[in-house]
C-alpha cells in the first residue's frame, strides 16, 4: 500500500528545499504534492501546455489529461520561470 505524507510532513518537505535550484525543486515538489503527477508526466511538461490554471499532460497509455493548477502551483511555477535559464531551453 502506498504511504502518503500528511500536511505537516508536506510543509516540512517544502520548507527544506534549498540550494542553487531551489525555485525549480520547489515547483517540482509542489506539483507532485498538489497534482498527483507521475514522474513521466512531470518531465514531459512544456510551458506551452499551461493555459491559465490548467496543465495538459500526456499520461499512462499515451492519453492526454488536464490537471487543475491551484494557486500554490501557479505561484511556484511563476517563481521558477523568473529565474529559469533561457539559453539552451527547448
C-alpha positions as CSV (number, residue, x, y, z in Angstrom):
1,X,0.0,0.0,0.0
2,X,1.3,3.5,-0.8
3,X,2.3,5.8,2.0
4,X,1.2,9.4,1.9
5,X,2.7,12.5,3.5
6,X,0.4,14.2,6.0
7,X,0.0,18.0,5.8
8,X,2.8,18.7,8.4
9,X,5.2,16.4,6.6
10,X,4.4,18.1,3.2
11,X,5.0,21.5,4.7
12,X,8.3,20.3,6.3
13,X,9.4,18.9,2.9
14,X,8.6,22.2,1.1
15,X,10.4,24.2,3.8
16,X,13.5,22.0,3.4
17,X,14.1,22.9,-0.3
18,X,17.3,24.9,-0.7
19,X,20.3,25.2,-3.0
20,X,21.1,26.6,-6.3
21,X,18.0,25.2,-8.0
22,X,15.6,25.8,-5.1
23,X,12.9,27.5,-7.2
24,X,12.8,24.6,-9.7
25,X,12.9,22.0,-7.0
26,X,10.1,23.8,-5.0
27,X,8.0,23.9,-8.2
28,X,8.6,20.1,-8.8
29,X,7.6,19.1,-5.3
30,X,4.6,21.5,-5.3
31,X,3.3,19.9,-8.5
32,X,3.8,16.4,-7.1
33,X,2.1,17.2,-3.9
34,X,-0.9,19.1,-5.4
35,X,-1.5,17.5,-8.7
36,X,-0.6,13.8,-8.3
37,X,1.6,13.8,-11.4
38,X,3.6,10.8,-12.5
39,X,7.3,11.3,-13.0
40,X,6.9,10.8,-16.7
41,X,4.2,13.5,-16.8
42,X,6.3,15.9,-14.9
43,X,9.4,15.6,-17.1
44,X,7.2,15.9,-20.2
45,X,5.8,19.3,-19.2
46,X,6.2,22.0,-21.8
47,X,5.5,25.6,-20.7
48,X,3.0,25.9,-23.7
49,X,0.9,23.1,-22.0
50,X,-0.1,25.6,-19.3
51,X,-3.2,27.5,-20.2
52,X,-4.5,29.7,-17.3
53,X,-4.9,27.4,-14.4
54,X,-4.9,24.1,-16.4
55,X,-2.0,21.9,-17.4
56,X,-2.3,19.3,-20.1
57,X,-0.1,16.2,-19.6
58,X,0.4,13.0,-21.5
59,X,-0.1,10.2,-19.1
60,X,-0.3,6.5,-18.9
61,X,-1.3,4.8,-22.2
62,X,-0.2,8.0,-24.1
63,X,-3.5,9.6,-23.1
64,X,-3.8,13.4,-22.6
65,X,-5.4,14.7,-19.5
66,X,-6.0,18.1,-18.0
67,X,-4.8,18.9,-14.4
68,X,-6.1,21.9,-12.4
69,X,-3.3,24.1,-11.1
70,X,-4.1,25.7,-7.7
71,X,-2.6,29.0,-6.5
72,X,0.3,27.2,-4.8
73,X,1.3,25.5,-8.1
74,X,0.9,28.7,-10.2
75,X,3.0,30.7,-7.7
76,X,5.7,28.0,-7.7
77,X,5.8,27.8,-11.5
78,X,5.9,31.6,-11.9
79,X,8.7,31.9,-9.3
80,X,10.7,29.3,-11.2
81,X,10.1,31.0,-14.6
82,X,11.6,34.2,-13.2
83,X,14.9,32.5,-12.6
84,X,14.8,29.8,-15.3
85,X,17.7,29.9,-17.7
86,X,16.7,31.0,-21.2
87,X,19.8,29.7,-23.1
88,X,19.6,26.1,-24.5
89,X,16.0,25.6,-23.2
90,X,13.6,23.9,-25.6
